[in-house]
């Protein structure tokens, strides 16, 4: 979620003019369909995990890679995808990403082995990292004035609805057809969206240099776009030769370094239960990952057009907000993962019943987000974030204390509701805090960084919680693994509460300001 600023009807210099011509909503519908697929592909797959694991012979500790591979590559390459849209053009990057995503969806459904599915999911993530920022940049440049405000509101609503719809769609498709259909359903949508956008958006020789998206990722992939003019200013200072060269470069070295480091960290976590936390393998992978992430910082200092300019890390409100976003998302997506296994493997729920069981969690997240928007002008973002994280901590510890054969209504639902309400409060609070002190020209970078934290949080959260639970899962005791995982989630949430209390400033937005959900 990010604070969604209003977009008044004036040009880049602030002069009021005649209302811009209205544009058909068909393009928005096609772009939102593509965005919806990307969001859906986290939660829609969750419900199908036990069926996937059974059919393809996944080891219990490795099943998390079906989720992790997708969100890891989406988040790790999102900033590069936004930069590519600026340099290479929004239309070609969107279409390339959509082709990759759609083909990888088909490959996922056809996957004959666990390894093939994980690789296909990673490729899906690459496609998502390309198409999402390019799609949002197309939205912000295709519509002006009131239409743009409406379009961004719809875009944010798609992000909010994705999780709730995903758990139901996943349950219906898996129960009525088979798990393969949670991937096959993307194919006709992807083909239709690609053909429609190719017909509606004219090809250009080169991207314009003054679009709404900046060179650092365009905007939040699930929420508000970076503010920016919808067309080039009538008078613009000529860029220097060095600036022109840097605008035409992609920081591929930085993207590959950070991706390699993250993959090594997740591999180390994945095998820790089997090989031991102090084993040479675990320490070697975690250490190698840490070294590559440190190398990423060095690469960024020398890059002509870095993914994340080094000065960004001195912006305490933004960095603290990103840290809380990463941790809270990790707990939420980890909760989906652990509860999917528990509901189906311990309580014997069907895929459809599991989807319905998750629906209250998805809805209470939306309720928490709505409440946060009302509370922020009065209580301030720090108080709302801390209160939300206290609820997340309580919900996780309540789930950790559930008996081995828990009853859904009395033992699981209260903890899920507390956790969901807390996440909704925290997401809005840190999103508003992150954007509150950001300069206009840095809005795209800041929102892109928050989106990256959101996606990487999902990957690392599933990896960490499944690593904690993996020992009990390998011993055939998913109930014990469930409790261990949520105990870890509770401790992480408590640590995030301290971070929010110490590092987040108290921001009070104007009444009526809106925040868009991730």
C-alpha positions in Angstrom: 0.0 0.0 0.0 1.2 3.5 -0.7 -0.3 6.9 -0.2 -2.1 7.8 -3.4 -1.7 11.5 -4.1 -4.3 13.4 -6.0 -3.5 14.4 -9.6 -5.0 17.8 -10.3 -5.8 18.9 -13.8 -2.8 21.1 -14.6 0.2 20.8 -16.7 3.8 20.2 -15.6 4.3 23.9 -14.8 1.2 24.1 -12.6 -0.9 26.1 -15.1 -4.6 25.3 -15.2 -5.9 24.4 -18.7 -8.9 22.8 -20.5 -9.8 19.3 -19.4 -7.9 16.7 -21.3 -9.8 14.5 -23.8 -11.3 11.4 -22.3 -9.7 8.1 -23.2 -11.4 4.7 -23.4 -11.2 2.5 -20.3 -10.5 -0.6 -22.5 -6.7 -0.1 -22.1 -7.0 0.2 -18.3 -9.1 -3.0 -18.2 -6.4 -4.9 -20.2 -3.6 -3.6 -18.0 -5.4 -4.4 -14.8 -6.1 -7.9 -16.1 -2.4 -8.5 -16.5 -1.7 -6.9 -13.0 -4.4 -9.1 -11.5 -2.7 -12.3 -12.8 0.5 -11.3 -11.1 -1.1 -10.6 -7.7 -3.3 -13.7 -8.0 -0.3 -15.9 -8.6 0.9 -15.7 -5.0 -2.3 -16.7 -3.1 -4.0 -18.7 -5.8 -1.0 -21.2 -5.7 -1.0 -21.3 -1.9 -4.2 -23.3 -1.7 -3.0 -25.8 -4.3 0.3 -26.5 -2.5 -0.5 -29.8 -0.9 -1.9 -31.2 -4.2 1.2 -29.9 -6.1 3.5 -31.5 -3.4 1.8 -34.8 -3.6 1.7 -35.1 -7.4 5.3 -33.9 -8.1 6.9 -35.5 -5.1 8.1 -32.4 -3.3 10.0 -32.9 -0.1 8.1 -31.1 2.7 10.9 -28.6 3.3 11.2 -27.8 -0.5 7.5 -27.0 -1.1 8.0 -23.4 -0.1 10.0 -22.9 -3.4 6.8 -22.9 -5.4 6.0 -19.6 -3.7 9.5 -18.3 -2.9 10.9 -18.7 -6.5 8.1 -16.5 -7.9 8.2 -13.7 -5.4 12.0 -13.7 -5.1 12.5 -13.1 -8.7 9.6 -10.6 -8.9 10.9 -8.5 -6.1 14.6 -8.9 -6.9 14.1 -7.6 -10.5 11.3 -5.2 -10.0 13.5 -2.0 -10.0 15.4 -3.3 -13.0 12.1 -3.9 -14.8 10.9 -0.3 -14.1 14.3 1.0 -15.3 14.0 -1.1 -18.5 10.6 0.4 -19.2 12.1 3.9 -19.1 15.1 3.0 -21.3 13.6 0.6 -23.7 10.0 1.7 -23.9 6.9 0.8 -21.8 5.0 -1.0 -24.6 7.8 -3.4 -25.6 8.8 -4.1 -22.0 5.2 -4.8 -21.0 4.6 -7.1 -23.9 7.9 -8.9 -23.4 7.1 -9.4 -19.7 3.6 -10.6 -20.6 4.9 -13.1 -23.1 7.4 -14.4 -20.6 4.8 -14.6 -17.8 2.2 -16.3 -19.9 4.7 -18.9 -21.4 6.0 -19.6 -17.9 2.5 -20.1 -16.6 1.9 -22.7 -19.3 5.2 -24.4 -18.5 4.2 -24.4 -14.8 1.0 -26.2 -15.5 2.8 -28.8 -17.7 5.7 -29.3 -15.3 6.5 -33.0 -15.0 8.8 -32.6 -12.0 9.3 -30.4 -8.9 12.5 -28.9 -10.3 10.9 -27.9 -13.6 8.0 -26.3 -11.7 10.4 -24.2 -9.5 12.3 -23.0 -12.6 9.1 -22.1 -14.4 7.9 -20.2 -11.3 11.2 -18.2 -11.3 10.7 -17.4 -14.9 7.2 -16.3 -14.1 8.7 -13.9 -11.6 11.0 -12.4 -14.2 8.0 -11.8 -16.5 6.1 -10.2 -13.6 9.1 -7.9 -12.8 9.0 -6.6 -16.4 5.3 -6.2 -17.0 4.1 -4.7 -13.7 6.1 -1.4 -13.6 5.7 -1.1 -17.4 1.9 -1.5 -17.0 1.6 1.1 -14.3 3.7 3.5 -16.3 1.3 3.0 -19.3 -1.6 3.7 -16.9 -0.1 6.9 -15.7 0.8 8.2 -19.2 -2.4 7.1 -20.9 -4.8 8.9 -18.6 -4.9 12.5 -17.5 -6.6 14.5 -14.8 -9.7 13.0 -13.2 -9.4 9.9 -15.4 -5.9 9.3 -14.1 -7.1 9.5 -10.5 -9.8 7.0 -11.2 -7.4 4.7 -13.0 -5.0 4.7 -10.1 -7.8 4.0 -7.7 -8.9 1.0 -9.8 -5.3 -0.1 -9.9 -5.0 0.0 -6.2 -8.3 -1.8 -5.7 -7.0 -4.6 -7.9 -4.1 -5.0 -5.5 -6.4 -5.1 -2.6 -8.8 -7.6 -4.1 -6.1 -10.0 -5.4 -5.4 -11.8 -2.2 -9.1 -12.3 -1.3 -10.0 -13.5 -4.8 -6.9 -15.6 -5.1 -7.7 -17.9 -2.2 -11.2 -18.6 -3.6 -10.1 -19.0 -7.2 -7.3 -21.4 -6.1 -9.7 -23.5 -4.1 -12.3 -23.6 -6.8 -9.9 -24.5 -9.6 -8.0 -27.1 -7.6 -11.2 -28.8 -6.3 -13.2 -28.7 -9.5 -10.4 -29.4 -12.0 -6.8 -29.8 -10.8 -3.8 -27.8 -9.5 -2.5 -27.3 -13.0 -5.4 -25.0 -13.8 -4.2 -22.4 -11.3 -1.5 -21.8 -13.9 -3.4 -22.6 -17.1 -6.0 -19.9 -16.3 -3.3 -17.3 -17.0 -2.8 -18.3 -20.6 -6.0 -17.0 -22.2 -5.9 -13.9 -20.0 -2.3 -13.2 -21.0 -2.9 -13.7 -24.7 -6.0 -11.5 -24.7 -4.3 -8.7 -22.7 -1.2 -8.8 -24.9 -3.1 -8.6 -28.2 -5.4 -5.8 -26.9 -2.5 -3.7 -25.5 -0.5 -4.2 -28.7 -3.4 -2.9 -30.7 -4.3 0.0 -28.5 -0.8 1.4 -27.6 1.1 2.7 -30.6 4.7 1.5 -31.1 7.2 4.3 -30.6 10.8 4.4 -31.7 12.0 5.4 -28.2 10.4 6.0 -24.9 9.7 9.6 -23.8 12.0 10.9 -21.1 9.4 12.7 -19.0 6.8 10.1 -18.3 5.2 9.5 -15.0 7.7 6.8 -14.1 11.2 7.6 -13.2 14.2 5.5 -13.8 14.0 3.6 -10.6 11.0 1.5 -11.0 8.1 3.7 -12.0 5.9 3.1 -9.0 4.4 0.8 -6.5 3.5 -2.3 -8.4 0.3 -2.8 -6.3 -0.7 0.7 -5.4 0.0 4.3 -6.2 2.0 5.6 -9.0 4.8 8.1 -8.7 3.5 11.5 -9.4 4.6 13.0 -12.6 3.3 14.9 -15.7 1.4 13.0 -18.3 3.4 14.6 -21.1 6.7 16.4 -21.6 6.9 20.0 -20.3 6.8 22.6 -23.1 10.2 23.9 -22.0 12.8 21.6 -20.5 16.4 22.1 -19.7 18.7 20.1 -22.0 20.2 17.2 -20.1 23.9 17.0 -19.7 25.8 14.4 -21.8 26.5 12.4 -18.6 22.8 12.4 -17.6 21.7 11.3 -21.0 24.2 8.4 -21.0 23.1 7.3 -17.5 19.4 7.4 -18.5 20.2 5.0 -21.3 21.9 2.4 -19.1 20.5 -0.6 -17.1 22.2 -1.6 -13.9 22.3 -5.3 -14.9 25.3 -6.0 -12.7 23.5 -4.7 -9.6 20.4 -6.7 -10.3 22.3 -9.9 -10.9 24.4 -9.4 -7.8 21.5 -8.8 -5.5 19.5 -11.7 -7.0 22.4 -14.1 -6.6 22.9 -13.0 -3.0 19.2 -13.5 -2.2 19.1 -16.9 -3.8 22.0 -18.1 -1.7 20.5 -16.8 1.5 17.2 -18.6 0.7 19.0 -21.8 -0.2 20.9 -21.6 3.1 17.6 -21.2 5.0 15.9 -24.0 3.0 18.5 -26.6 3.9 19.2 -25.5 7.5 16.8 -28.0 9.1 18.2 -30.9 7.2 21.9 -30.0 7.4 22.0 -28.1 10.6 22.2 -24.4 11.2 25.9 -24.6 12.1 26.8 -26.9 9.1 29.4 -25.9 6.6 26.7 -25.9 3.8 24.4 -23.6 5.7 27.1 -21.2 6.9 28.7 -21.2 3.5 25.5 -20.3 1.7 24.4 -17.7 4.2 27.9 -16.2 4.2 28.1 -16.2 0.4 24.8 -14.5 0.2 25.8 -11.9 2.7 29.0 -11.2 0.7 27.1 -10.8 -2.5 24.6 -8.4 -0.9 27.6 -6.4 0.4 29.0 -6.5 -3.1 25.7 -5.1 -4.4 26.2 -2.1 -2.2 29.7 -1.6 -3.7 28.3 -2.0 -7.3 25.6 0.6 -6.6 28.2 3.2 -5.5 30.0 3.0 -8.8 27.1 2.4 -11.2 26.2 5.2 -13.6 22.5 4.6 -13.1 22.2 2.5 -9.9 19.0 0.7 -9.0 19.1 2.2 -5.6 21.3 5.4 -5.2 23.5 5.0 -2.1 22.0 8.2 -0.6 18.7 6.4 -0.3 19.9 4.4 2.7 20.3 7.7 4.6 16.6 8.4 4.4 15.6 6.9 7.8 11.8 7.1 7.4 11.9 5.3 4.0 14.4 2.7 5.2 12.5 2.0 8.4 9.2 1.8 6.5 10.7 -0.6 4.0 12.1 -2.8 6.8 8.6 -3.0 8.5 7.0 -3.6 5.1 9.4 -6.5 4.4 8.8 -8.1 7.8 5.1 -7.7 7.9 4.6 -9.1 4.4 6.9 -12.0 5.3 4.7 -12.9 8.3 1.5 -12.5 6.3 2.6 -14.7 3.3 4.2 -17.1 5.7 0.9 -17.4 7.5 -0.8 -18.3 4.3 1.8 -20.9 3.6 1.7 -22.6 7.1 -2.1 -22.5 7.3 -2.5 -24.0 3.9 -0.4 -27.1 5.0 -2.1 -27.3 8.4 -5.6 -27.0 7.2 -5.3 -29.6 4.5 -2.7 -32.0 6.0 -3.7 -31.9 9.6 -7.4 -30.9 9.6 -8.2 -32.7 6.3 -9.8 -29.6 4.7 -10.3 -29.6 0.9 -8.7 -27.0 -1.3 -12.1 -25.2 -1.6 -12.6 -25.3 2.2 -9.1 -23.9 2.7 -9.8 -21.0 0.3 -13.0 -20.2 2.2 -11.1 -20.5 5.5 -8.7 -17.8 4.3 -11.4 -15.4 3.2 -12.0 -13.8 6.6 -8.2 -13.1 6.8 -8.2 -11.4 3.5 -11.3 -9.3 4.3 -10.0 -8.2 7.7 -6.8 -7.0 6.1 -8.9 -4.6 4.0 -10.9 -3.6 7.1 -7.6 -2.9 8.9 -6.4 -0.8 6.0 -9.6 1.2 5.9 -9.4 1.8 9.6 -5.8 2.9 9.3 -6.7 5.6 6.8 -9.3 7.0 9.2 -6.9 6.8 12.2 -3.8 8.3 10.7 -4.8 12.0 10.7 -5.6 11.7 14.4 -3.1 9.2 15.9 -0.2 9.5 13.5 1.5 6.8 11.5 3.9 5.6 14.2 1.1 4.9 16.7 -1.0 3.1 14.0 2.0 1.1 12.9 3.0 0.1 16.4 -0.6 -0.8 17.3 -0.9 -2.9 14.1 2.3 -4.8 14.9 1.2 -5.5 18.5 -1.9 -7.1 17.0 0.2 -9.1 14.5 2.4 -10.3 17.5 -0.6 -11.3 19.5 -2.2 -13.1 16.5 0.9 -15.0 15.7 1.4 -16.1 19.3 -2.2 -17.1 19.6 -1.7 -19.3 16.5 1.5 -20.7 18.0 -0.5 -21.8 21.1 -3.1 -23.7 19.1 -3.5 -27.4 20.1 -2.2 -30.1 17.7 -5.8 -30.8 16.4 -7.1 -27.3 16.4 -10.6 -26.3 15.7 -10.8 -23.6 13.0 -13.5 -21.4 14.6 -12.2 -21.4 18.1 -8.4 -22.0 17.8 -7.3 -20.6 14.5 -9.8 -17.9 13.4 -9.2 -15.5 16.3 -5.4 -15.5 15.7 -5.9 -15.0 11.9 -8.2 -12.1 12.5 -5.8 -10.4 14.8 -2.9 -10.9 12.5 -4.9 -9.7 9.4 -6.2 -6.6 11.1 -2.7 -5.7 12.4 -1.1 -6.2 8.9 -3.8 -3.9 7.4 -3.0 -1.2 9.9 0.7 -1.5 9.6 0.8 -1.6 5.8 -1.0 1.7 5.4 0.9 3.4 8.2 4.4 2.5 6.8 3.3 3.3 3.2 2.3 6.8 4.2 5.4 7.3 6.3 7.7 6.1 3.5 6.3 8.7 1.1 5.8 11.6 3.5 9.2 13.2 3.3 10.2 12.0 -0.2 10.9 14.7 -2.8 8.8 14.8 -5.9 11.6 13.5 -8.2 12.2 10.6 -5.8 8.6 9.4 -5.6 9.1 6.6 -8.2 12.2 5.3 -6.5 10.6 5.3 -3.0 7.5 3.5 -4.2 9.5 1.1 -6.2 11.7 0.4 -3.1 8.6 -0.3 -1.0 7.2 -2.6 -3.6 10.5 -4.5 -3.7 10.5 -4.8 0.1 6.9 -6.2 -0.2 7.8 -8.8 -2.7 11.2 -9.8 -1.1 9.4 -9.9 2.3 7.1 -12.5 0.9 10.0 -14.6 -0.3 12.1 -14.3 2.8 9.1 -14.8 5.1 8.1 -18.1 3.6 11.7 -19.2 3.6 12.3 -18.3 7.2 9.1 -19.7 8.6 9.2 -22.8 6.6 12.9 -23.3 7.6 11.8 -23.1 11.3 8.9 -25.5 10.7 10.9 -27.8 8.4 12.3 -30.1 11.1 8.9 -31.1 12.4 7.5 -31.3 8.8 10.3 -33.7 7.9 9.4 -35.9 10.9 5.8 -36.0 9.7 4.5 -33.7 12.4 3.1 -30.7 10.6 1.2 -29.6 13.7 4.5 -29.1 15.7 6.0 -27.3 12.7 3.0 -25.0 12.6 3.5 -24.0 16.2 7.2 -23.5 15.8 6.7 -21.3 12.7 4.2 -19.0 14.3 6.3 -18.7 17.4 9.1 -17.4 15.1 6.5 -15.1 13.4 5.5 -13.7 16.8 9.1 -13.0 17.7 9.8 -11.3 14.4 6.6 -9.2 14.8 7.7 -8.1 18.3 11.1 -7.0 16.9 9.4 -5.1 14.2 7.3 -3.3 16.8 10.4 -2.1 18.5 11.8 -0.9 15.1 8.6 1.0 14.4 8.6 2.5 17.9 12.2 3.7 17.6 12.7 4.5 13.9 9.3 5.6 12.4 8.5 9.3 12.6 4.9 10.3 13.5 3.3 11.4 10.2 -0.2 12.8 10.2 -1.6 13.1 6.7 -4.5 15.4 5.9 -8.0 13.9 6.5 -9.3 12.1 3.5 -5.9 11.1 2.2 -6.0 7.6 0.7 -3.5 4.8 0.7 -3.6 2.0 -1.9 -3.3 -1.6 -0.8 -0.5 -3.8 -2.0 
